[in-house]
Amino acid sequence: MHERIEGWLRKARAITVLTGAGISTDSGIPDFRGPQGVWTQNPEAQRLFTLDAYLADPRVRQQAWLFRRDHPAWHARPNAGHYALVDLERAGKLLAIVTQNIDELHQRAGSSPDRVIELHGTIFWVECLSCWRRTPMRDVLARVEAGEPDPECLHCGGIQKAATISFGQALRPEVLEAAYQAARECDLFLAVGTSLQVQPAASLCQVAVDHGARLVVINAEPTPYDVIADAVIREPISAVLPKLVAVATGA
Ligand SMILES: [Zn+2]
């Protein structure tokens, strides 16, 4: 590893880490835009995650429930990358994890839930799109298994959806504000396993840099933010993140 990066890691007191699909691929959860990605392999799948199509077409909703039922997140385990960020928190150097992932693998690894900002929500909860009541995904999938192809809200009869952010759906303002705050207040910003093509998540890199933080991008493919990064690392995440954290924590 470059000496320069090691120096930043050792000196950093408040590190914010933005994580994307790339940190979870070693846990068996496919990314979206990589060569084996969900969108790359099957562009039609994008319809399942588009709010207008979801609201308009019961068949889209039925397919989406099956997609959720079969999602690898149910059986995935955290990997060395997730565990490294737990070590970073225990060493007192982690300000926040801002994640684009919906798989809860950071929490399952042992990161404190109050340090994990889930920009795109979680697949483990369901939300009613009319009354916003939240129900555990497990309970709703049990109704799917029992023969309801598109279970409606038991409270108001509304259309339900995973508590994730679909295309065409705005991020929660309070979640986004927490993410911006974490970007403004850190002294080192690590963008890990994200193609940085989805806004506003990607813009957090610029916010961090504008507020004086170092930016290190760790991703297999080039990203639009590589040009403003202080360093770009192309090594596999579950191998390199533990090394970076070991330097940061003096382990
Ligand atoms: Zn409802």
Residues whose N, C-alpha, C, O or C-beta is under 5 A from the ligand:
A	BS01	ZN	C128 S130 C131 W132 R133 C153 H155 C156 G157 G158
